[in-house]
Amino acid sequence: MSEVKRHVVTAEEAGMRLDRWFKVHFPQVTFAYLNKLTRTGQVRVAGARAKTNTRLEAEQEIRVPPLAFDTRPADAPKGDVKPLSPQERRLFDSMVLYEDRDIFVLDKPSGFAVQGGSKTHHHLDGLLMGLGAELGERPLLVHRLDRDTSGVIVIAKRRSVAAALGKLFATRAVKKTYWAVVKGVPKPAQGRIEVALIKAKGPEGDRMRASREGEEEDEQRAVTFYSVLDKAPPVAAWVSLKPVTGRQHQLRAHMAHIGTPILGDEKYGGLEGLPEGMDRKLHLHARRIIFPHPREGTIDITAPLPDHILRTFDIFGFDANRFEEGEG
C-alpha cells in the first residue's frame, strides 16, 4: 500500500513554485491533478494548505499523499506487472526515434494517450509499466502531450534521470518547436502571444480559456511565439509554434484566442467549417526538441509529420521538405 510521503525543501529549491517542484520530483503528476490535490488539501506545505503557485522556502516540509498512479493495477508490485506483449513491443519500438542508456525519445502517434484515465486503458504510461518489468526499473514520463497531439516526447529510463530532466524542463533549458495547420492566417505573420490561461468551468471544464479581471490568483502565465511558414489564404496557414511556458492546451487555446484555431481541434473551434475531404484530426505536431543531455552533449530530435497532416499539406500545396530537420 502506498503511504503519505514527506519531503524537505532543499536550499537549492528555495523560491521554486510548488507546481515546478512536483514536475521535478513527480513528473507524472499533471497540473490538473496537482490542482485537485491542493484544492482538497491533500498536499500541504509546512502543515498548511497550499496552492500550485505557492513559493517554497528552504527546510519546509511538503506532504505528498498516495498518488493515483501508485495504486492503480498497472502499477501493482513488480511481480504482478506483465511484460509487454509482442504487439505492445512492436508498437513501442515503432515509436522510438532515439535511445541511449538514460533516455528514449519517442514519436507519439495522434490519438494515443500519454496517461490513463477513467475511460482510457491503452496508453503510453501503460507501455512503460510493462517495459519496467523487463528492464527492472520503470521508465518515467518527463513531460506530456495531449492525446491528439503527435510528435516527440522524452522518456527517462530511471528516476534519477527523470529528476535531472525535470529540472531542465522547469528552467526552460528545453527548446520545443511544434508545427500546426490553423484556420485562417494569423496577423501579423510573426508574433508573441502572452495570454494567461485558466481552466474553464461548467460544461467546458476540459478546456482552457483566457483569464479575466479578478481571476489573477488562479491564472497561469502562458507565452507562445508563432511564425507563419506558408499560407493558403484565406482558408489556412502552416505555422511554427514555440512555447515559452508549458500549460495545458496552451498552443490550442492561444491559437484559438487570436482567431486562428488549429484545424481539427474539436475543443477550440477547429472542426467548424473544416474543408471537404480533410481528416478530422488535430493538426498539431511536436516537431522538434532540443535539450542538454543530463550526462553530456545535446539532444536534437525531429519527428516526421504524421499521415493526416501530410495529406493536408498536399491539399494546400505546403512543402514539408522546405525546412531541414524541423527548422522554422
Salt bridges, closest charged atoms under 4 A:
GLU13 OE2 - HIS25 NE2 2.66
ASP19 OD2 - ARG17 NH2 2.66
GLU61 OE1 - ARG6 NH1 3.50
ASP70 OD2 - LYS5 NZ 3.47
ASP75 OD2 - ARG72 NE 3.81
ASP75 OD1 - ARG138 NH1 2.18
ASP93 OD1 - ARG89 NH1 3.12
GLU99 OE2 - LYS157 NZ 2.72
ASP100 OD2 - HIS293 NE2 2.70
ASP102 OD1 - ARG158 NH2 2.38
ASP102 OD2 - HIS293 NE2 3.87
ASP102 OD1 - ARG295 NH2 2.67
ASP125 OD2 - ARG72 NH2 2.69
ASP125 OD1 - ARG138 NH2 2.80
GLU134 OE1 - ARG89 NH2 2.47
ASP146 OD2 - HIS249 NE2 3.84
ASP146 OD2 - ARG252 NH1 2.90
GLU194 OE1 - ARG192 NH2 2.83
GLU194 OE2 - ARG221 NE 3.42
ASP206 OD1 - ARG207 NH1 2.67
ASP206 OD2 - LYS267 NZ 2.44
GLU215 OE2 - ARG209 NH2 2.72
GLU217 OE2 - LYS51 NZ 1.67
ASP230 OD2 - ARG322 NH1 3.99
ASP265 OD1 - ARG252 NH2 2.77
ASP279 OD1 - ARG311 NE 3.00
ASP300 OD2 - ARG288 NH2 2.73
